[in-house]
Amino acid sequence: MNGARLRAGYLPPGAADAVQWQLLPFEAHGRRLEVEVPLLTEAQMRALARQVRQAARERLRPLPVTQIVEVLDRVVARLLDAADPVRRQLDDLLPVVTGDDPELLRLGLSSYLQTFRAPQLHRFVAQDFANPKVLDGFQPAVKGGAIRAFGPSLLAHHWAGNVPGLPLWSLACGLLVKAGNIGKLPSAEPVFASLFAQLLAEVAPALADCLAIVWWKGGDGGAGTVLAQEADTVLAYGGNDTLVQLRNQLPASTRFLGYGHKLGLALVGREALDSQRGPAAARRAARDLVRHEQQGCYSPHRLYVERGGAIKPRAFARYLSGELSQLQRRHPRRRLTLEESASVAAWRQSAEWQLLGPAGELLGDDASQWSVAFSDEMRPVAPTAGHRCVLVCAVDALEDVAPLLEPQSPFLQTVGLATTPERLYRLAELLGGVGVTRIAPLGAMTRPEAGWHHDGRFNLADLVHVVEIEQAAEQAADRLAPYAQEGGE
């Protein structure tokens, strides 16, 4: 088995002196990769946090947002260039780290990166701020006076490793609001954030001191505790238990933005189930299942298929099974761990015994690398084992699904819809009322648009604090100006 070594993470010039390095091993596709990640002491983390904070105040905060967008656009343009050395390194190493199919990773990464080009980033900013110039200086407020938005002096990122490229989302947000950024690498995927930060420092040397990418073992105190004390805002992705533990470690004054586990599902209307549209809908649903192997918060775990179309729900499940079979040949599922294999086997057994009922059907077997369970009854939404496992439920009307979702309201996020314009808005009203925060077309559930409100929140506005100059303060200042008439009130 051939091997390679990568020094991951990113530390500003001079900050890497005397830092220890931890080795993380990865094996997949007949290759071995050893990744070295920086492990800081408490004193080193405190010094790093203060260096990054000060550099951001001096170098990042004075930049116009349009200039920051230009920098990010140049970085992303290089990552989209298949011939660029950094992109080639990503395409080479990510399959070894994740175990996923190289071609599926390559296609997914390119699609994802396109949402961070300059036009999309400008939309990103405009989505949260009616006047994006409030990030650059005081602007006139509608009520009178002036208003200015300031990002945190130091933003700490805690990333999960379930979706390659995820760190780019929060790093772009942090840079756009002109924060100093320190990110904690996920042990499961330490490559993308490292190479992105290294490339950013190469493209924009003036910003090289404004961010850092480090690592520590989850659950340990030490450097992680120091960063929590130094940061103004902490943004974290991960399991709900992990987020609770992290929030409890933070000072009461620290702003915490946590993105935990969510559930995705899809609704297929009878109008999408004729002889032409039905197979195409199954093909799109299969792509949503295969991208990220259902590890993303937007991935579907339930499909509710409406009766009354030319293609019956059971037939739709079989079409879906066929599409997953085709995708398995083109993009094989990665090799599962023993724990993951046991989880898939347990879910299949549970589907056979509890979920399907007498008219149900379980398609695929252990050798198929995918599983489609069909129930002729409407079942509550719940996560599957992932890794291309899905339950298809027949329903009399899509409108009946929303009440079924309400008990899971805190965990709902994305719903993929295949229906008419009239029903789209009616269903969106019902789904939004029970906690759904994003409606996407079937086939694009795992491809959010630039500027989407993640979990129904604002990406940039949640990071800033607003300073207002009241109109009365302007008027009072006018009375003290050289041009003011003596004795005037």
GIJO-V406406 format. One line per field, one symbol per residue. ss: DSSP state (H for helix, E for strand, - for the rest). burial: + if it has 24 or more other ideal C-beta (glycine too) atoms within 12 Angstrom, else -. Layout:
BEGIN
ss: ???
burial: ???
END
This chain:
BEGIN
ss: -EEEEEE--E---------EEEEEEEEE--EEEEEEEEE--HHHHHHHHHHHHHHHHHHH----HHHHHHHHHHHHHHHH----HHHHHHHHHHHHHH---HHHHHHHHHHHHHHH-HHHHHHHHHHH---HHHH---EE-----EEEEE---EEEEE--------HHHHHHHHHH---EEEEE-------HHHHHHHHHHHH-HHH---EEEEE-------HHHHHHHH--EEEEE--HHHHHHHHHH-----EEEEE---EEEEEE-HHH----HHHHHHHHHHHHHHHHHH-----EEEEEEE------HHHHHHHHHHHHHHHHHH-------HHHHHHHHHHHHHHHHHH-----EEE-------EEEEE-------------EEEEEEE--HHHHHHHHHHHHHHEEEEEEE--HHHHHHHHHHHHH----EEEE------------HHH----HHH-EEEEE-HHHHHHHHH----------
burial: -----+++++++--++--+--+-+-+-++---++++++++---++++++++++-+++-+++-+-+-++++++++++-+++-----++-++++++++++++++-+++++++++++++++-+++-++++++--+-+++---------++++++++++++++++++++++++++++++++++++++++++++++++++++++++-++--++++++++++-+---+++++++++++++++++---++--++-++---++++++++++++++++++++---+++++++++++++++++++++++++++++++-+-+++++++++++++++-++--++++-+---+---+--++--+---++---+++++---++++++++++++++++++++++++++++-+++-++-++--+--+++++++++---++--++-++--++++++++++++++++++++++---++++++-------------------------
END
